[in-house]
Amino acid sequence: MSPMMAILAFCAGFFLIFAINYAMADVAEAHRHRYRMRLEQELRRRQQELARASVADRDLQMATAVGMGNLIPRRTLKERLRDFLNESGLAMRPDQLLVACGAIAMLAFLPCIFIGQNWLLGMLLGFAAAPLPLAYVAFLRKQRREKILSQLPEAFEMMSRTLRAGQTMSQALQTVADEGAAPISEEFGFCYEQQNLGLTPEAAMQDLSLRTGLLELKIFVMAVMIHRQTGGNMAELLDKLSRVVRDRAKIRGSVKALTAEGAMQAYILMALPPAMLAIMMVMNRPYAILLFEYYWLLVGAGVAMTLGWLWMKKIINFDF
């Protein structure tokens, strides 16, 4: 084969592979777009069902009174757990969370009974393992709240632009729900659907602040309520709220940077005893295994470490 024919064959093969790859990429992109549209429709359908259920389960007069700040009902443990799960974004009921805690406790308890035949150690390990699902939900809740907090300034600016275009507050909420990113789009979309299904704007926004538990959203809800009673430039108010949230985020970042050394010391002090025990188990196992015969010392050390951790966490974390 001549060099020219080899070059032409190579180019033909290259362009054939490129065309096939381009066509497959186009088909895959179209498939992803259809899948994304179905996900958005399913998410909106679920938001409507949740909003309908929330409206159906509550007394509208009671919800309106709560939204206007005239009544603050006492919340039961089930309601607090439900709010805790809603803030984490998990599709789980309070009873399922409690069942998960019980299952984790039994998984820690049963091996001590059937293998070690030590009831006291099993009970201690069970009580220690039971809060693990709650800790996991608390971690997800913290991550989700921080993400919502980082999205709030952009959401307020988007609402401000919508209001300046002559739209209403409900349409501004819908704009954030349609164009914003999750999870803030989910929360604002839920609030919008609640208003469509008969809940008053005050009650729907009050429920928004209760679901997220963020001080910035509580300030936003209070500002909207005052604006509805007294009037004013809502678009300018949202711009100011956006700047306030950004300034608070800067202060929070500065506080986190200044307390990073204390947090690192806390992590190191918490990790040293288990790390030293693990090293001793590898280097001199007969010497280290004697400690497990006096497991109440390990329990006391764990309790003291937990109290110390809570104390250091209280020192390096504060509200402003």
C-alpha positions, 0 to 999 in steps of 0.5 A, spaced: 500 500 500 502 506 498 503 512 503 498 516 500 493 510 500 495 509 508 494 516 510 487 516 506 485 510 510 487 512 516 483 519 515 477 515 513 478 510 519 479 516 524 473 520 521 468 514 521 470 513 529 469 520 530 462 520 527 460 514 530 462 517 537 459 524 535 452 520 534 453 516 540 454 522 544 448 526 541 444 520 543 446 519 550 445 527 551 438 526 548 437 520 553 440 524 559 435 530 557 429 526 557 431 522 563 433 529 567 426 532 564 422 525 567 426 526 574 424 534 574 417 532 573 417 526 578 420 531 583 415 536 582 409 531 582 412 529 589 412 536 592 405 537 590 403 530 593 407 533 600 404 540 599 397 537 599 399 532 605 401 538 609 395 542 607 390 536 609 394 534 615 393 541 618 388 546 621 388 552 616 386 557 621 392 554 626 397 554 620 395 562 619 395 563 626 402 560 626 404 564 620 402 571 623 406 569 629 400 569 634 400 562 636 406 558 637 404 551 639 408 546 643 411 540 638 411 533 640 417 529 639 414 526 633 413 533 630 421 534 632 423 528 629 419 529 622 422 536 622 429 533 623 428 529 618 426 534 613 432 538 614 436 533 612 433 531 606 431 524 607 425 521 605 424 517 612 419 517 617 420 518 624 418 511 626 423 508 621 429 512 624 427 509 631 427 502 628 434 504 625 436 506 631 434 500 635 436 495 629 443 498 630 443 497 637 441 490 637 447 489 632 452 491 637 448 487 643 447 480 640 454 479 638 456 480 646 451 475 648 452 470 643 459 470 643 462 473 649 456 472 653 457 478 657 450 482 658 453 488 661 458 490 655 452 488 650 448 493 653 453 498 654 455 497 646 448 497 644 446 504 648 453 507 645 451 504 638 443 506 638 445 514 636 449 512 630 443 513 625 441 520 629 448 522 628 448 520 620 442 524 620 445 530 623 451 530 619 446 530 613 442 536 616 448 540 617 451 539 610 444 540 607 443 547 611 450 549 609 448 548 602 442 552 602 445 557 606 450 558 600 445 558 595 440 564 599 444 570 596 443 568 589 436 566 590 434 573 594 437 576 588 433 572 583 427 573 587 429 581 586 430 581 579 423 577 578 419 582 582 423 588 578 420 585 572 413 586 575 411 579 578 408 577 584 412 574 590 409 567 589 412 568 582 418 569 585 418 563 589 416 559 583 422 562 579 427 560 584 424 553 584 424 552 577 431 555 575 435 554 582 439 548 584 437 543 589 436 543 595 433 551 595 429 550 589 426 544 593 424 548 599 421 554 595 418 550 590 414 546 596 412 553 599 409 555 592 405 549 592 403 550 599 400 557 597 397 554 590 393 548 595 390 553 599 395 555 605 396 563 606 403 566 604 404 567 611 403 560 613 407 557 607 413 562 609 413 560 616 413 553 614 419 554 610 423 557 616 421 551 620 423 546 615 430 549 614 431 552 621 435 557 618 436 564 622 437 567 615 430 564 612 427 566 619 429 574 617 427 573 610 420 571 612 419 576 618 421 581 612 416 579 608 410 579 613 412 586 615 412 588 608 405 585 606 403 589 612 406 596 611 408 596 604 415 598 601 420 596 596 421 588 596 426 588 591 431 593 594 429 589 601 431 582 598 438 585 595 439 588 602 438 581 605 442 578 600 448 582 602 447 581 609 447 573 608 453 574 604 456 578 610 454 573 615 457 568 611 464 572 611 464 572 618 462 565 619 468 563 615 473 568 619 470 565 625 472 558 622 479 560 620 480 563 627 478 557 631 481 551 626 487 550 631 482 549 637 478 544 632 484 541 630 487 540 637 480 537 639 480 532 633 487 530 635 486 529 643 479 525 641 483 520 636 490 519 640 487 514 646 484 509 640 490 510 636 494 508 642 490 502 644 490 500 636 498 501 636 499 497 643 494 491 640 499 490 634 506 491 638 504 488 645 497 485 644 498 481 651 499 487 655 494 491 651 488 485 652 488 486 660 485 493 659 479 489 656 478 485 663 476 492 666 472 494 661 468 499 665 475 503 665 474 504 657 467 506 659 469 511 663 474 514 658 469 514 653 464 518 657 470 523 659 472 523 652 465 525 650 464 530 655 471 533 653 469 533 646 462 537 647 466 542 652 471 544 646 465 544 641 462 549 645 468 553 646 469 553 638 462 554 636 458 560 637 452 563 634 452 571 632 
